[in-house]
Structure formats: C-alpha cells, structure tokens
Amino acid sequence: MTSQLNVDTIVDKAGSGGTNVKVGNTSTYVADGGSATQNLVQGLLKMWANLSGGGTPVVDDSINTSSVTDTSAGRRVINLTNSMNNTNYCALSSALKDGNSGGSRGAANTHMNTQSTGSTDYQVMYGSTASSDGAVTDSCTEEGLALAGDLA
C-alpha cells in the first residue's frame, strides 16, 4: 500500500515551529526535469569553510570544520569534525587576493596537497597572470574549500 503525506508546514510536537527532519541515506529527489532521480545525501556537500586573514587564517563560517592549521606560508590543513569515509572525495577550492600590483582584485589558485579522511591539506598560489600558477603566498584575503563525497 502506498501512502502520501500532504502538508504545508512541519513543526515539532510542542508546536513551537522548529523541527528536526532526518533524511536517510536512501532518500532520493526528483531532478529539475522531472524524470531523473538522485540520492539526496550523496549530492550534498559534506564540508565547506570560508577563511579570511591571509597569513593567519580565521574561519569566518563553516560546516563540518573543527579547526584550521597554518602549517607554512600559504599552506593550510583543515581538520574535519566528522571524517570522510575514504580519501576518494572531491575538494573544491578558491582564493582571492586583494590589492595586487594593478590595485584590483586578482584570482589565486589553490592546490590540494594531501587528502586524509580526517583532514585536507592545500596551498594557495598567486601568479601575475591568469595562466600562471604563481608562487605560494600568504597574502590572499579570502579562501574557500568544500568537500563532496561520503562521510564515514
């Protein structure tokens, strides 16, 4: 027998308006086009962090980030609150440098060094042209990292 629940709002038992909804790892959603389905849990980012401060990075906002360690010039280790299941995850990163020689914002590159289940290690590089990897630097004012994959 198939059942369907139609509601406008889900609230907690006390009626205060807040609720905790748990989604199982077998949950699927229907894609935008309406025909394909995807696993909801697998499609979510498992970690992201926004950092500022250049040489001494500060976590401005994050999910699943316990701490950041500055290991050397331009090199960071982000430690996870909840570990990844394996090292076969995808890391997405970005960095932005203010005040380059032209006085405008310049894009920096980030390179992943090592990935473990409990942390990820990356370095920030800035070049004078868009096609240059450049040199490792601590002068980027904004950095971001996100991980997609399976949590342990």
N, C-alpha and C positions, 0 to 999 in steps of 0.2 A: 504494500500500500504506500503510495506517495503522499507526502504532506507538504504543505506550503504555509508559511507564516507571512502575513502582510501587516506591517506596522509602519507608523511614521517616525516614532521615537522609541528607543530602548533606554530605560532608566534602571537604577538599582532598586533593590527591594524596598529601601526606605523612601523611595520617591524623590530623592534629592537631585536627580537629574544626571548624576555621574554614573558611569558604568564601566565595567571591565569586560571586554569581549575577548575571548580566547579563540584563536584560529588554529586549527590543526594543520599538521604538515601535509595533509592530503587534500586541503582545500583548493579549489580551482576558481578561476574567474573567467568570464566570457570576454574575449578580446573586443576592441572597439568596433571591428567589422561585424561582430555578432556570430561568426561561425567557429572560430578557433577558441580553444580554452588553454589556459596556462596554469601552472601551480603557483598559487599566491605567495606562499612562504619562500619558495626558491627565487622568486622575482624581486624580493625586497633587498635593499642594501642592508648589510649586516653591521657595518660600522661607517661612520663618517666623522671628520673633525675639521674645524676651521681654526687655523692658528694665526697669530699675529706676533709681532715683536722682533722679527729678524733674528739676531744672534741668540737671544734667549726667548724661545718660542713660548707663547702663552695660549692655552686652549680657550678660545672665545665661546665655542659651542660645540657639542659633540653628542654622539650616541655610541655606546659600547667602547669608550675610550677611558682607560683608567689613569694614564699619565703619558707624558711625552718626555723623552730624554734627549738632550742635545749632546751627541757623542763627539762631534768635532765640527769644524767650520762647514756650515751648510748641510750637515748630516743629522738626521733625526731618527729616533726609534719611537714608534707609537705602540704603547702597550694596551692590550685589549682587556676589557672587563670580563667578557665571555670569549673563550678561544674559538678559533675556526676548527672545523672538523679535520682539515688537512691543509697542505700548502698549495693546493690547486685552485686557489681563489684568484679573482681578478682585482687588481689595485688600480684605481683611477686617481690621478693626482694633478694638481695645478699649483702654480706660484705666480705672484705678481710683484714686480719691482717698481716702486715709485721713484721719481727723481733721477732717471738715467741721464746720460750726458746731454740729451736733447731737451731735458726738462719735462718730458712727457712720460706717461706710463709705458713700461716695457714688459713684455711677457718673458717669463723664465721657464726653463724646463725642469722637470723632476724625473729622476731615475731611481728605479727600485734597485736596492742592493740585495737584500735577503728577505725572504718571507718565511716565518715560522707560524705555528698555529696560535701562539700567544702574543705575537708582536709582528710588526713590519718595519723594515729599515729602508729609508730612502734618503736621497741627497738632492739638493737644489742647485741648479746651474743657471748662469745668466750669460748670454752672449750678446755681442754688439749687433748682430743681425738675426732675423727670424730663422735663418737656416743654420745658425751656429749653436752648438751645444753649450759653448762657453766654458767658464771656469766655475768651480764650486764656490758658492757665495753664502754669506750670512745676511746679505743686505735686502732680501725680499721682505716686503712688509705684510704680505698675506700669503698663506699657504693652505691648501686643502687636500684631503685624502679621503677616499671612500673605498670600501671593500664590498665586493659581491661574491657570494659563494655560500657554502654550507657551514652553519655553526655546529659546534660539537654537541 
